[in-house]
Amino acid sequence: MSNAPQKITNPILPGFNPDPSICRVGDDYYIATSTFEWFPGVQIHHSKDLKHWRLVTRPLTRPEQLDMRGNPDSCGIWAPCLTHADGRFWLVYTDVKRKDGSFKDAHNYIVTAPAIEGPWSDPVYANSSGFDPSLFHDDDGRKWFLNMIWDHRAGFNSFTGIALQEYDPVGERLTGPISNIFKGTPLGLTEGPHVYKRDGWYYLLTAEGGTGYDHAVTLARSRQLDGPYELHPDAHVVTSRFDPDNPVQRAGHGDIVETRTGETYMVHLMGRPRLGQNRCQMGRETAIQKCVWGADGWLRLATGGMAPELEVDGPDLPAHPFPADPVHHDFDTADLPPVFQWLRTPYPERLFSLTGRPGHLRLYGRESIGSCFEQALVARRQTHYDYEAETLVDFQPDTIQQAAGLIAYYGRCQFYCLAIAGDDDFGRVLTLYSFPGGAPDANMQEPLDAPVRIPESGPVAMKVTVEDMALRFWFRTEGTDWQRIGPAFDATVLADEASGRGAHGNFTGAFVGMLAMDTSGQARPADFDYFSYRNLT
């Protein structure tokens, strides 16, 4: 017997979880989201009631599936699409190798699995004509591949439409003619296609307006899969661009799902700027809206209009909460706790070990914080505006090129770090590194007038707090109390919009975690005894 419908508060996936794709298999719901340069690739969350979600897998774990070494910031995995057909899960994804300037080098792949936990297959290459791919399984058994088309030519619309081509699952290749089935609306930047079939109509859902504050979900339909498509009477189903005071901003890039009882919901991308600032520190998150199909055959929000709601009516399903994620991690398990990720490389054994010193996460110092290839940086998403994170690090540098510590990180040019480092004059010291946005060729800042001397051996506890948009570091050595170190930093720097190029400059979100670097090439290890993250909101 079902419970009374619950209220669902957005976002349902807080922190960096953009470009949601949702599918239902029986009574289970799954959402896949983009991970960009963070490894393993693609986050998949599971729910039974559309309100409570848990991270269940990241399927792209092997070099054969994904190798992002060299990918610039905010490249890598863009806009995956997760579907289920023929007894298998199908995951389509893009690995973007370049995003800036005229060209987008974006390669699209397909992997499959008999269960959401895997095993996931080696990838089948599809095409490179654009990004945001999806796979539509028609009711006649044929499969169709869609993606936006990128036009690099000067003076032309770079988002030039939505490509459609048949996919042959036996031959594992795209086949037949390529059609441009939808060139979008005047809002432009047409991307993120998904196709559904209902009552003899093919419905095409796209994202438009860019992923910033003009973002929108656009709907069109046709009696033929390859068009022509007629536009929704309102053009857009969801957008916040006419509602600047809405707490759910940047609403767009949607996908829809129907419950077993026939209720329709849309998941979509959102952002949460704080206190009137156009900076979303959690990056782009996932929201959900209840929808209804009208007598005219068009989908609309259940509440009317196009503005998304912060709180929505949940489906008529029993509540199914999951245990809360641990606050504290002692690194006494064989595998890295699933909340953590690292950057770019499919060879994590070169970055860290959970057996090198039992009960610790050992990071092997690799390239600098700004490297696009091999950084020993293990971190988790910031999921609250105000939080406290703490770790205990044991590290013995023997050159000025070695450092290890606690980092609040958005990208190569947006981070704050407290580190144990080597110093020619003072030996083992604490120092701060800051890169509050700007061009990649700008210099990193070191805000302290002089490094802080610490004992020549022994672990150092480190803490970072973010409160009211101020980020502060703290430290403690054995037998001492917590001490503040350095200034209060601007926490809003760790946001998409702080790159200097607006909301379209970068596309990820803030992380907090552990770092070791050794630009001497000696791979000096740093041992982290624990890591904790606590909500202060």
NUMARLUM-238865 format. One record per residue: x, y negated, z of N, C-alpha, C, CB in turn. Coordinates in steps of 0.02 Angstrom, whole numbers, plus 50000, padded with zeros to 5 digits. Each point is the difference from the previous one (the first is absolute). Glycine has a CB too. Example, Ala and Ser with C-alpha at 12.3 -4.5 7.8 and 13.67 -1.06 7.14 Angstrom:
<tortis>
506605028450390499554994150000500454994050000499055005950062/500774988849902500424994150003499614994550037500595003249892/
</tortis>
This chain:
<tortis>
500435006050000499574994050000500444993850000499085006250062/500804989049894500414994049993499874995250057500005001549877/500534994850141499934994650047499734993849964500955004650070/498834990449969499814993649970500614997049965499114998050089/500784998549855500574997149964500434995650045499325000449894/501335000250098500474996050037500144993549963500505010450051/499784984849984500284994149969500755001349986499164992450060/501065005549882500705000749981500304993049995499775010849937/500784988250097500354993649999500605000349953499634997650118/500424997649838500564999749953500594996350031499195000249904/501435001950077500155005149950499965007050030500744991949942/499105013050016499985006950024500715003050000498825001249957/501624996350001500715002050000500414993750012499805009949921/500354988450142500364993850014500735000549982499194997650091/501114996549897500695000049979500065001549926500355003550114/500244996649861500155000849929499705006549973501064993350015/498345006149955499645005649968499594997249942499965006550110/500364991649835499644996849945499765004849947500674990050021/498915007449933499795003449939499665006750014500944994549941/498555005750102499725006550020499635003649944499904995450114/500205011149884499635004549956499695005450045500764997849900/498585003350094499655004450046499685005749962499794990550078/500205015449953499625005649972499715004150058500735000449896/498725003050089499675004450049500045007249975499224990750037/500955013850009499995007249986499595003250056501144999949940/498245001950045499555002550052499854994650051500465011549983/499714989950079499884995150054500634996050017499125007650045/501394993149915500644996650014500114994449950500475010750047/499794983649979500154994249959500754998650004498854995150020/501445003049923500714998649997500124993449964500255012350000/500204983750027500204993749969500755000249987499064993750057/501135005049881500704999249981500164992649992500005011349943/500574986550084500204993049994500724999449976499194997050091/500974997249884500674998749973500524999650055499484993949905/501135008450080500564999550048500584996149972499655010950046/500344987149891500534996049970500685003250012499314989650016/501195006750011500675002850005500115004550061500394990049940/499095011150099500075004150061499905007449983499594990450071/500835013849959500015007249987499795003750064500924998649913/498735007250080499735003249940499444995849968500295011250049/499554990549889499544995949962499275001950009500904998549919/498674996550083499275000250005499785002350070499925002549876/499684993450156499695002050063499305002749986500664991350064/499175014449966499335002849995499725000850071500285006049891/499164990550120499645000550064499365004149991500464988850035/499335014350020499425004550000499494997650050500735009649967/498634991250015499444998250045499425004749989500364988050001/499215012550048499375003649992499394995450009500575010350040/499554983549980499434995550012500104993049969499795006250106/500764992849857500174993749967500194994450048499225003249910/500774998250155500204995150050500685001650031498804997950024/501285008349995500625002250032500445003449948499415001450111/501234996749887500465002649950500665002150033499484992649913/500835012550058500665002150023500445001249939499525005150106/501124993349900500485001449947500105007549997500584988850015/499305014149926500045007349994500605002349960498775000450009/501464995549942500585002149960500264994149960499565011749994/501074988949987500314996049947500285005049950500284990050078/499395010849865500145005849957500644999649959498805001449995/501464992749991500594999449956500625000150043499354993449914/500935012650095500545001150049500655002249969499135002850081/500864999149854500595003149970500304995649946499525011350026/501134989449961500314996149946499675001049933501075000750062/498675005349925499665001349936499374995849993500465011650001/499244986650055499374996149999500124992550001499445009550057/501094988449978500094992850011500714998550023498794998950028/501544996749936500664997550019500004992549986500595011249976/499404984750076499934992849992500654996250014498815001250031/501755002349972500644996650010500114995049944500475010150061/499644983749956500094994749951499374996049987500875006949950/498554995750070499384996149990500024993650040499365010749979/500484983649992499964993850038499435000250052500474993849902/499545001450144499464999450048499334999649965500774994250080/498725008949950499315000049975499935003549934499824989550060/500675014549921499915004749944499875006950029500764993149923/499355012250038499845006750024499285001849988500884998750085/498795004149965499335002849992499474994550002500395010750053/499294988449889499444995449993499355004049989500774991049953/498725007350083499305001949987499905007249978499834988349969/500265016550077499855007049983499255001049993501035003650060/498795001949906499305002049994499955007350020499784991549907/499785009950142499905006850025499315002449981500784997850096/499195008049871499365003149981500035007550017499814991449908/499615011850087499975007350011499565003049946500164998650125/500105006349840499635003549947500335006749987499654989049947/499945015850030500255006749983500365003350058500114996249882/499665002350178500295003250059500674997250021499415010049967/500794984250005500664997250015499944992550013500555008849929/499924988750109500094992850006500464997649944499835000550126/500004993749847500394996949946500214993150025499385006449908/501274992350091500264993650021500384996949942500085003850121/499714990249860500324996349946500334993950031499155004049913/501474994650066500364994450031500494996949951499885005550112/500324988449904500494996349961500644999150041499094994049937/501485006950032500644998150029500264993949961500275012150038/499684982049992500194993849967500744998750012498834995350012/501545003849934500724998950004500184992649994500175011349953/499394984750019500104992849995499324996650000501095001549936/498854992950101499374996450001500074992649981499625007950087/500974989249918500094992949989500124998449926500454998950116/499334995149864500134997949932499505002849951501184999050028/499025001249909499555001949946499835007450000500474990849934/500005013350089499925007249993499795003350066500864999849910/498755005550083499855004550055500205007049977499034992750043/501485010249988500185006949986499635004450049501154996749955/498305006350021499545003650044499855006849970499494989150040/500725016149995499935006849975499465003750039501215000149966/498335003149998499415003150031500055007649999499314990249965/500495012950090500075007250010499375003050031501244998550014/498715008149980499455003850029500295005950040499214996749905/500565004150157500155006050039499355003050025501134995450035/498885011149980499405003450024500175004550059499504999749884/499985002250154500095004450057499365003750014500874992350049/499175013949977499395003750017499684997650065500485009849942/499894986650100499754997350063500334993350011499805011650049/499904984249992500274993350008500695000250032498844995650012/501305009450029500665000550030500525002849952499455001650110/500325000649831500465002749951499955007649995500764990550022/499725012549944500594996949969499834995949938500695009550044/499634984749950499894995649943500505001749945499564991050075/500205009049864500405002349943500544995049982499015006249958/501444996049999500454995349967499584995649954500985008150006/499254985949980499584995349961499985001649926500274991550084/499175006849886499934999949927500034992749979499305010849997/501154987649958500054993149976499414998549954501265000350009/498444993950000499424998149959500194994749949499245002850095/500914991149928500184994649954500344994450038499045002949924/501134991850042500324994150031499704993549974501055006750014/498344993549961499714994249966499724994850048499745007449906/500224994250158499744995450050499955003650066499364993749913/500355003050137499975002950067499275001250021501094994250029/498825007650034499335001550028499655005549962499924988250039/500375017749955499675005449963499455003350041501065001849937/498485001450027499505004250033499815005749953499564990250067/500115014849961499795005849961499265001150010501155005350010/498474994949935499285001150003499845007049974499784987649985/499855016350055499805006849982499274999749976500815005350085/499094995249851499324999549973499625006550013500394992049911/498945007750085499605005950016500015005349945499284992750068/501045005849874500095005149949500675003650006499274993249925/501105005450128500635003350013500614996349973499375010449997/500534984449963500574996349973500254995050052499565001449882/501084997050112500324995550047500294994049962500275009650078/499674984549953500194993949967500444995850046498935000249932/501614997350038500504996150036499904992649984500835009749998/499174986250054499924992849991500574996450034498755001349994/501444993049979500464995450033499934993149969500805009450027/499394985550010500034993449969500574999849950499514994650104/500435001249844500504999449948500404993650011499275006649917/501404993950084500424994250011500284997649933500305004150115/499594989549871500264996849939500544995050019498885001449941/501745000050040500574996050021500104993749957500525010450041/499104988849905500144994649951499814993250028499815008149907/500604987050078499864993150021499394997549963501224998050022/498344998550014499414997249970499415004649996500754993049937/499325013250086499455004949999499785001550072500445005049892/498964997750115499755002150065500375006350022498864995049976/501555004450076500405005750021499575005750026500944992350027/498495006150005499525005150020499505000749943500154997550126/500025006549824499644999649937499425004949993501054996349951/498805007450103499425004549997500125006650035499694994749894/499815009750100500025006650032500065005349946499304995850098/501235008149906500135005449952499645006450021501114994949972/498635008749979499685006550010500305004949951498934994650040/501285011249986500255005449958499855006650033500924992649954/498945012550006499845006650027500625003350029499065001249918/500845002550137500545003950030499855007449990500234990950084/500265012749890499965007249990500325003550059500024998749874/499585004350172500305003150060500375006549985499094994750065/500765008449879500365006149981500684998349971498905005949978/501104989549974500644997849972500374995150043499515001949890/500164995650162500284995250047500294993949963500265009450079/499304987449882500214994149963499394996049980501035005949957/499084987750030499484995949970499955001649926500194990950085/499205008849890499895002049930499464995749969500355011850027/499684987649908499474996449964500114992550000499225009150029/500314987249942500064992849993499974996450067499495000949887/500824993250114499984995650059499524994349984501195002950033/498334996050012499514994649990500094994750054499195008149947/500724985750035499954994550048499264998850013501114994649962/498645007950094499275000250009499714993950036500125012350003/500314983550028499734994450038500544994850008499185007550061/500694986449914500504994750004499894995250058500135001049878/499365000550164499914996150060499574993949991501085004250036/498884991950018499594993950002500474994050000499075005950062/500654988149934500434994150004500424999450064499174994449929/500645009250124500414999950061500705002749986498965001450069/501095003549887500655002449976500355004850048500094989549940/500535012350041500425004650038499645006650012500574990350055/499155012549892499585006050004500435006250010499134994649927/500745009250126500415005750018499595004850042501064993049996/499265012150032499675004550049499385003549976500454992750083/499545010549857499385002949974499815006550034500264994649892/499085006350119499715006450020499355000949961500524999450117/499365006749859499385001549963499585005050039500594998049890/498755000950109499515004550031499445001149950500284995950118/499375009849887499435001449957499385000750044500735005749913/498734990750067499395000150040499414998649953500614996150104/498905008449897499384999149962500134998449926499454996150104/501055007449868500154999149930500434994049983498945005549979/501244990650071500434994149990500715001550024499004992450015/501485004949949500694999850024500114993150031500405008349910/499804991850154500134993850036500764999150007498905000950063/501344993249919500714998450004500094994650054500195003049877/500174998850175500164995450055500724997849991499165005650079/500964987849923500684997549993500144994850055499975002149875/500674996550134500224994550042500174994149955500445007850090/499394986249933500164994049961500214994350046499195003649911/501094991250058500174993950037500665000350037498814998350011/501575007149980500625000750037499875002350071500514991149930/500015010950105499915002950066500024994850055500525010349957/499424983250026499994994750049499304997950017501094996249958/498804997350050499384997550028499454999249947500674994250086/499475007249851499485000249948499815007249982500434989249955/499805015550083499905007149984499255001749998501105002750054/498725002249904499305002049993499955007149974499674988049979/499765015150034499815006549970499494998649946500235006450108/499924995649831499574998849941499705006649977500704990049966/498675009950012499665006149978499694998949930499765003150120/500325001949838499695000149933499755007049986500774990649959/498805010349989499745006649985499895000849925499465000650114/500515005749866499895001749930499695006949995500984992849965/498655008349980499745006849987500555004549972498864995249979/501685001949996500555003849972500634998650041499494999649884/500905005550129500604999150041500474994849971499895011950036/500164988049898500474995349969499694993349984500605009849953/498804988950074499684993549993499564999449939500974995350059/498774998649929500154993750035499674999650068500114994549890/500225001950155499764999450070499644993250009500955007450041/498464993049990499654993950019500164998250071499075002649919/500984991050096500224997650065499414999850049500904993349945/499265008150118499524999350055499684993149997500675008150073/498684991249944499684993449998500364994750042498935005949982/501394996450073500384995350043500755000149984499145001750089/501055002349862500715001049981500385003850054499964989549932/500035008050130500405002950053499545002750055500944992249974/499275013450055499625003150054500244997750068499815009949927/500854989250080500304997850062500534994849985499775011250054/500224983349982500544995149998499924995250060500085000849873/500494996750152499994995050053500174993049974500325008950081/499774990449854500284993849974499524994150007500675006749921/498684994650088499534994550011499864998950074499495002549889/500865001150154499855000050072500654999450040498975007149981/501354986950018500674999350030500025001150075500244992249910/499195007450124499995001150072499875007350020499604988350012/500305015949939499885007150013500635003150030499155000749905/500805003050151500605003250028500285005549955499564997350113/500045005249840500235005049952500174996349935499285009450053/501364989449936500224996449941500345004849951500144989450068/500015007949872500375003749948499625006449979501084995450046/498265004649960499615006049988499995001849926499294997350100/500915008849884500015002349931500275007149997500144988349959/499995014049980500285006649987499615005450038501144994849982/498265006749993499565004650035499945006849968499394990250037/500295014350000499835006849976499385002050040501225003149969/498345000950001499385001750033499945007550013499464990249946/500155011550104499895007050019499275000650022501225001750034/498505004249955499315001450021500025005450052499544996649888/500105002450168499965005150052499565005749977500194991350089/499825014149949499585005749983499264998250002500895007650045/498944987449997499304998050006499814994449952500055003450119/500404994849835499834995249948500144992850015499165007949969/501174990550086500204993150014500644998349962499465000750115/500594993149863500574997949960500424994950038499345002149895/501314999050104500474995450033500564998349952499725004950113/500534989149895500584997749961500584998550049499254995349908/501335007550078500614997850035500354994949956500125011250061/500204984049970500344994949961500574997050039498934997549940/501504999350025500574996550029499774993650036500765004749910/499574993650145499844993850035500634997350033498815003850020/501164989950003500534997050040499704995950056500774999949902/499624999250152499754996350059500464994150016499495010650045/500424983749922500394994250021499794997750069500124996449880/500355001050158499864998350070499974992550011500565010650034/498934987350003499944993050023500064995049943500465003650109/499214997949836499994995349944500625000149957499294993150069/501205011149948500615000549960499895005049943500714997050100/499545001449842499955004649944500585004949999499384991349935/500745011850122500525005150005499715006150036500924991250001/499125014649967499735006250028500585004350023498984999449924/501175000550141500585003550026499935007649994500184990650078/499225011949922499915007249992500005002049927499365000450106/500754994749850499995001649929499295001249976501155004850009/498804999549942499345001649970499765006650031500294993949891/499115005850137499725005650038499405002949963500404994850108/499295010349921499425003249969499374998650040500755009049954/498744988750011499344998750029499485004449967500334988150026/499065012050002499455003949972499374995750003500535011050037/499034989949912499364996549998499465005049980500574989149970/498835010050060499435004149979499684996849938499805003850120/500025000549832499724997649937499345003649986501164997649956/498464999549997499385003249977499954999349925499424997450110/500275007549859499854999749928499314997049991500745010249975/499224984549986499364996749989499575003549949500554989450030/498825008449966499545002949950500244998749929499074998350080/501364996649911500274998649933500625004149984499554988550011/500635016050036500585004349988500674996950015499325005249915/500694989150120500634996850017500145000650075499854992049904/500795008650111500235000650069500094993050031500585010949973/499184988450090500094993750036500145001550074499234994049918/501045001150117500085000750072499325000750033501074993349997/498905010950054499365001150034499764993650035500315011950016/500144983750002499824993850034499834994449951500725003550094/499344997849841499874994849950500614995649989498795000250032/501214996449911500564995749984500635004049984499514991350073/501065005249926500645003149983500504999750057499794997049882/500064999450172500484999150054500055006250043499754987750000/500855014950012500075005950042499854998450073500865004449921/498955000850117499834999350070500575002750044498775001049972/501334995750084500495002650049499735006250034500444988450018/498915011849994499685005850032499445002549956500294995750115/499715010849871499515002849954499645005950034500704996449900/498725005350074499635005950024500335006349974498934993450005/501235011150040500305006349980499495004849973500864998350086/499375007349886499545005049971499655003950055500735000849899/498765002850082499635004250047500385006650007498894994649968/501665005050067500435005850010500215000250073500414999549882/499725006550145500235000450069500674996550008499405010950014/500704985950042500654996850014500535005450006499434990450059/501165008049914500555004950001500654996450014499395007749919/500724990050142500644996750016500585004950002499374991450064/501235005949928500615003950005500394997650061500045001849874/500415002450152500424997650056500404993849980500095011850043/500024983850005500374993949987500735001749984499244993650076/501065002449881500715001049984500424998750062499804996649881/500755007150129500434998850058500304993049999500265012250003/499804984950056500334993650007500765000950003499004995550061/501225010049967500715001350015500255006249963499864994550113/500725005149857500305005749965500705001250028499334997549894/500795008750130500645001850030500475003549951499425000950109/500365000349830500415003249948500265006950023500334988649959/499225015150073500185006750023499665005449958500174995450115/499595002749825499695004849955500465001349941498854996250034/500995009049928500435001949943499934995249942499915011850036/499514984949960499864995549943499894992950025499515009649936/500624985750020499864993050015499264999150011501004996349933/498785000450121499294998850010499694996749939500194999050124/499205003049857499724997849936499884992549994499485011049994/500504985450062499894992849996500584996349967499315000950103/501285002349895500614996749974500115001549925500505000750115/499804994449851500245000949932500694996949993498825000049956/501495001349987500644997049984499964997349929500635007750080/499924989549895499994996549937500315003949942500044989550065/499585011449882500235001649932500275007049987500244988349996/500195014350047500375006049981499635006550017501044993550016/498995011549940499725006650016500495004550037499274998949899/501294998350123500515004050035500084997350072500595002549890/498914998750152500024997150068500575002750043498784998649992/501485007449991500545002750041500624995649998499555011449977/500514984349974500564995349998499874993950044500265003949884/499124995150137499834994350040499935001650074499444995349901/500265010550115499855001350071499985007450014499354989450005/500695012250060499975006850023499665000150068501055003149937/498555002250075499705001150065500365005550039498914996249953/501625006550017500395005350033500724997950014499275008349943/500964986350027500694997850011500154998750073500004995149886/499515002250150500024999150072499315001550025500944991349997/498935014650030499335002050019499674994850045500345012049991/499004986949996499624995150038500104992949977500095007650095/500254991549849500134993449972499875000149925500854997750090/499004996549884500014998949928500684997149984498744998249991/501675005549973500664997649980499964997049930500575008850072/499614984849923500054996849935500724999549979498954993550022/501195008349916500674999449973500054993449962500125012749991/500324982950033500074993449969500155000649926500394995450108/499205001649852500115000249927500074992949974499345010749990/500324987649957500104993549969499654994550041500085005649887/500014988250089499774994250038499244999650002501044994049968/498715001650075499284998950005499714998349932500134996250119/500255000349840499754997649936500075004949942500264989050040/499965017149973500105004749945499355002649972501075003350052/498934998049882499425003249967500125007549991499754989349941/500785013450089500175006949985499985004650061500704995749909/499685002850143500065004950055500074996250066500535008649923/498914990150108499984996750065499805005050054499714989049945/500665011150110499805004050058499534995850042501105006650000/498284993249980499484996050033499385004450006500474989049955/499345012550106499415004150014499514995750040500685010949999/498714988349976499544995150031499285002349994500814990949973/498765005750064499285001249998499654993349983500105009650085/499284991049892499624994149982499824995850061499555006349902/500454987150089499684995650048499255000449987501014992250008/498615009650042499275000949992499594995450045500235011849969/500114983850068499664995150043500364993449993499615009150082/500024985549924500334993549997500494999050058498994995449943/500835006750116500434999450059500205007050023499454989050034/501195012249972500235006650019500674999450037499405005349901/500805000450128500655000650031500315006649978499644993150100/500975006849876500355006149981500675000350037499445000049886/500755006150133500605000850042500385006249978499434994350096/501235005449911500425005849987500624999750044499595000649881/500785005050123500635000450037500515002849952499425001750112/501114994449874500485001949949500695000650031499324994349911/501025011150069500695001350021500434999649938499645007450098/500814987649899500384998849939500674997050017498944998449935/501595004550035500684997750012500324997749934500115008050099/499814985749883500314997749938500764999350010498944994049968/501435007249979500724998750004500254995249947500135011450047/499404985749914500184994749953499434994949999500705008049928/499444986250043499494994849993499475001949949500854991550032/499275013949930499545002049947499475004950023500914998049919/499085003450146499535004950027499524996650048500865009149987/498494992650007499494997150044499425004850004500354988349970/499305011550086499405004350009499554996850052500655010449970/498704990250019499544997250049499285000149979500914992950035/498715002149988499284999649993499834994749947499825003750121/499744998049833499864995549944499254999149989501095003449947/498714990450042499334998449976500094998349926499574995750115/500135008249842500205000149929499394999549954501015006950030/499054988849921499525000049944500355002149936499334990950056/501255006249930500375001649940500714997650005498954999449933/501435001450014500714998550001500144992750018500175008949915/499354986750071500094992850013499524997450051500414998749885/499275005750153499524998150052500075004950059499204995049913/501225003150136500095004450057500324996150057500115010149924/499844992850137500354997850060500285006350033499254989650016/501375009950009500325006050027500434998250060499995005349886/499964998750167500454999850058500455006149996499164993750073/501505005349927500455005649988500614999950045499625000049883/500615006050134500675000950027500484999849941499595007050099/500944989149907500474999449945500724999650027499134994149931/501345006750025500714999150018500214992849988500235011949972/500214985650071500254993249994500755000050012498894995250039/501495001249919500734999850005500244997350066500054998749877/499584996450151500234996750061499715003050063500124989849933/499255012450065499665002050061499855007550004499524988850002/500665015149948499865007150002499275001549983500905001450085/498775002349960499305001849988499554994350022500275012350016/499294985549939499584994150014499295001349975501014992349992/498545003350030499344999649971499974993949955499485005650101/500194995249842499924994449954499305000349969501244999749976/498564994849994499354999649966500124998649926499434996050105/500185007449853499994998749929499304997649981500905008949977/499084986049981499364997249979500024998549926499814995150115/499655006849850499934998149930499274998149991500935007949959/498904985850056499294997950000499744998049932500164996350115/499945007949836499744998849933500514996349957498854999750047/501015000449888500454996749953500255004749947500334992250090/500135005349870500265003949943500465005450025499904990149925/500135015650040500455005550021500734998150003499195007749951/501024987150011500704998150002500164994950054500055002549878/499454995750162500124995450056500375003750056498964993449971/501335002950074500385003050055499555001650059501014993849962/499125011950069499685001750062500234995250055499925012249965/499654986350082500174995550055500185004050063499244991249952/501195006050090500165002850066499854994650052500905007849951/498504992450079499754994350039500384998650065498915002549952/501465002350076500344998750063500624995649988499595011050045/500544984550002500604995949996500625004450007499384990250048/500565015049992500555004850008499695006750019500834990950036/499485014749945499725006550020500035000950075500365004849891/499214999550135499955001350072500415006150017498854994850004/501645004450040500425005650020499605004950043501024992749996/499095013749993499685005350038500545005150020498894998449940/500975006150107500505005150018500245003849939499475001050112/501155001249891500315003349943499715006949985501034993850028/498575008850017499675006549988499335000050036501115006049987/498484998949996499355000850032499444997649956500554998750109/498865004249900499424998149959499744993150018499715012149989/499944984949962499694993550009499265000649983501094993949973/498485004150073499284999849986499844993549963499745007150102/499854993449847499804994249960499254999849994501085000549936/498654993450062499284999249996499854994049955499845005050115/499634995649846499754994349962499274999150017500835002049906/498974991750105499294998550012499774995049948500135002250124/499254998649854499684995149957499354997850035500505005249893/499474988450122499414997150032499884993049972500215006750106/499164992249872499824993449974500484997749945499504997150111/500675007549844500414998749941500734998450017498984995949944/501225005450118500704999050020500325006850014499734988750049/500855012549920500355006450007500624998850042499575004249888/500514999750165500564999150047500355006750012499414990350054/501245009449955500395006050017500234999750072500395000949881/499695005250148500225000950068500505005750002498904995650046/501545004550005500465005650009500125001350074500554997449889/499705008650124500165002050069500545005349998498824997350039/501715001750000500515005250009499895003450067500834993649928/499525011850084499895004050060500084995750064500405010249939/499094990250104500024996550063499814992649997500865007950031/498894989849911499804992949994499274999549981501174996949966/498554997150041499324998749980499984997749927499704997050119/499705002849853499924997649932500224992849995499045008049982/501324990449963500214993249986499784998149929500995001250079/498754992749915499854997449933500664998649963498914994950042/501075005949893500584998349959499764996549937500655009850046/499644984449941499844996449939499364996150004500605008749939/499234988050006499404995749998499375004049990500704990849955/498735005850049499365002949979499954999149924499434997550113/500505007949852499974999949927499274999649976501075006649994/498854991249945499344999749968499815006949974500194987949968/499345015450067499815006849980499635000249934499935002950120/499774991449859499635000149937500455000449939499124993350056/501545006149954500475001149945499955007149973500774991650051/499015013149992499965007049980499335001449968500785003350094/499084993349850499365000449966500104999249925499414995550101/500115007249860500034999449927500104992849979499265010049990/500354985650040499954993149976500624995850018498775000950010/501685001850031500584996250023500625000849956499565001250115/500365002149829500575001149956500194993949960499675011849992/499914983050011500124994049959499645000249934501094999050055/498575006649931499645000649936499275001750011501065003749945/498684994550114499305001250014499845007350011499744990149933/499625011550065499775006850015500215005049946499044995250062/501195002549880500215004549947500765001149998499014996349935/501345000950114500735000850001500215006950023500104987950020/499605014550033500145006650026499345003250023501174996650036/498845010149974499365003550008500005005250056499834998249880/500605001350169500035005450049499724997850067501015004649941/499394995450112499754998350066500575000350050498865004349971/501014993350090500514999750051500105006950033499724987950020/500915013749993500205006150035500434998150060499955006849893/500114997750155500474999150055500335006850012499314990550053/501355009449957500345006450007500734999450016499195004549922/501205000550056500695000850020500454999949938499655006750101/500944990349907500454998949944500725001750020499244991149955/501135011949999500725000550007500314998549932499905008650093/500634987349907500354998749937500755000350013499054992849957/501295009449991500735000650003500284998749931499945008450096/500214985449891500244998349932500735001749990499164990949997/501165012150054500685002749991499995006749964500364993950102/499065009349897499945006549968500145005950045500324994449898/499765004450168500165005450047499395003750026501004993750031/498405003749956499385003050023499985000950075499915005949892/500284988850144500025000250073499305001450027500974991950001/498955013150043499335001750025499794995650058500195011749964/499154987250039499684996650057499445004550025500294988549955/499675012450111499515004650029499464996150036500895008950013/498484992449968499434996750030499625005050043499914992049902/500045006550162499735004850048499245000449997500984997850074/498694996649911499284999949996499794993949959499885006050112/499484993849871499714994149969499284999650022500775000649899/499014993450123499314999150020499714993949966500235005450111/499124994849878499634994449969499354999350038500525001949885/499354992050140499414998950042499634993849976500575005550098/498784995349895499564994449980499944995150058499375007649921/500744985950065499924994750050499384995849988501234999850012/498385002049937499414995949983499475000450054500245001949879/
</tortis>
